[in-house]
Amino acid sequence: AQLVESGGGLVQSGGSLRLSCTASGFPFSRSDMSWFRQAPGKERELVAFIRYNSGFANYTDSVKGRFTISRDNDKKTVSLQMNDLQAADTAVYFCNARWAYGSGYEYWGRGTQVTVSS
């Protein structure tokens, strides 16, 4: 199983980035997908979540109205559109997959760096 993130980079405050995560080696369409982030010296936190069928999505309060999570089960990708980025959004962003029907597998990507300059 593999998750590969892309799309990170350096952006000015107020700018936008779109992260993508491509999955392989497990049943993507039966997996709940999430984006987490970890800033230096801080714990990893859940940023956004989307159910296996896109029937439900949720966000941490600090990104609501600015970030949008989406998925394409045919292409086995999950994306995170990030608008109005702020310095506090600077972190390594990780893609996460979990079996949608209870306890089971969980996979992580290696992460992609997002840096927002103020």
matplotlib code that plots the C-alpha trace (Angstrom):
import matplotlib.pyplot as plt

x = [0.0, 1.2, 0.1, 2.1, 1.4, 2.2, 1.5, 3.2, 5.5, 6.1, 3.3, 2.7, 0.0, -3.4, -2.4, -3.6, -2.2, -3.8, -2.5, -3.0, -2.6, -2.4, -3.2, -2.3, -2.2, -5.5, -9.2, -9.3, -13.1, -13.7, -11.3, -12.0, -9.4, -8.0, -5.4, -3.3, -0.6, 2.2, 4.0, 7.4, 7.2, 3.5, 1.5, 0.0, -3.6, -6.5, -7.2, -9.9, -11.8, -13.9, -15.9, -15.3, -18.3, -17.9, -21.1, -19.6, -16.7, -15.4, -12.8, -10.9, -12.3, -9.2, -9.6, -13.4, -14.4, -10.8, -10.0, -11.9, -11.3, -12.4, -11.8, -12.0, -12.5, -11.9, -8.5, -7.7, -6.9, -7.8, -7.2, -7.1, -7.7, -6.3, -7.2, -6.4, -3.4, -1.9, 1.4, -0.3, -1.0, 2.7, 3.3, 4.0, 0.8, 0.1, -2.4, -4.1, -6.3, -8.4, -10.7, -14.2, -16.0, -14.5, -11.1, -8.7, -5.8, -4.5, -1.9, 0.1, 2.0, 5.4, 4.1, 4.5, 5.8, 3.6, 5.3, 3.3, 5.4, 3.8]
y = [0.0, 3.5, 7.1, 9.8, 13.5, 16.3, 20.0, 21.5, 24.5, 28.1, 30.6, 34.1, 34.8, 35.0, 32.6, 29.2, 25.7, 22.4, 19.2, 15.9, 12.3, 9.3, 5.9, 2.4, -1.1, -1.0, -0.6, 3.2, 3.4, 1.7, 3.9, 7.0, 9.6, 12.4, 15.2, 15.8, 18.3, 18.7, 22.0, 22.1, 21.4, 20.5, 17.4, 16.1, 17.3, 16.3, 19.0, 17.5, 14.2, 12.7, 9.5, 6.7, 7.8, 11.5, 11.5, 13.4, 15.8, 17.6, 20.2, 21.4, 24.8, 26.8, 25.9, 25.9, 28.1, 28.2, 24.5, 22.0, 18.2, 16.2, 12.7, 10.9, 7.2, 6.3, 8.1, 7.0, 10.5, 12.8, 16.5, 19.5, 22.9, 25.5, 29.1, 32.3, 30.5, 32.0, 31.6, 29.3, 26.8, 26.2, 22.5, 19.2, 17.8, 14.1, 11.9, 9.2, 6.2, 4.1, 1.1, 2.6, -0.2, -0.3, -1.5, -2.4, -0.9, 2.5, 4.0, 7.2, 9.1, 10.7, 14.2, 17.4, 20.7, 23.7, 27.0, 30.3, 33.4, 36.5]
z = [0.0, -0.8, -0.5, -2.3, -1.6, -3.9, -4.4, -1.4, -1.6, -0.5, -0.8, 0.4, 3.0, 1.4, -1.4, -2.4, -2.9, -3.9, -2.4, -4.0, -2.7, -5.0, -3.5, -4.6, -3.2, -1.2, -1.8, -2.1, -2.7, 0.6, 2.6, 4.5, 3.7, 5.8, 5.7, 8.8, 9.4, 11.8, 12.5, 14.2, 17.9, 17.7, 17.6, 14.4, 14.0, 11.8, 9.2, 7.0, 6.6, 3.8, 3.9, 1.4, -0.7, -0.3, 1.7, 4.6, 5.1, 8.1, 9.0, 11.9, 13.0, 12.0, 8.3, 7.8, 4.9, 3.6, 2.8, 0.8, 0.7, -2.3, -3.8, -7.0, -6.5, -10.1, -10.1, -6.5, -5.5, -2.6, -2.8, -0.4, -1.9, 0.5, 0.1, 2.0, 3.5, 6.7, 8.5, 11.0, 8.2, 7.8, 8.4, 6.8, 5.4, 5.5, 3.7, 5.7, 4.6, 6.9, 6.2, 6.2, 8.0, 11.4, 12.6, 9.9, 8.0, 8.3, 6.0, 5.9, 3.2, 3.8, 3.8, 1.8, 3.2, 3.0, 4.0, 4.2, 4.3, 6.1]

ax = plt.figure().add_subplot(projection="3d")
ax.plot(x, y, z, "-o")
ax.set_aspect("equal")
plt.show()
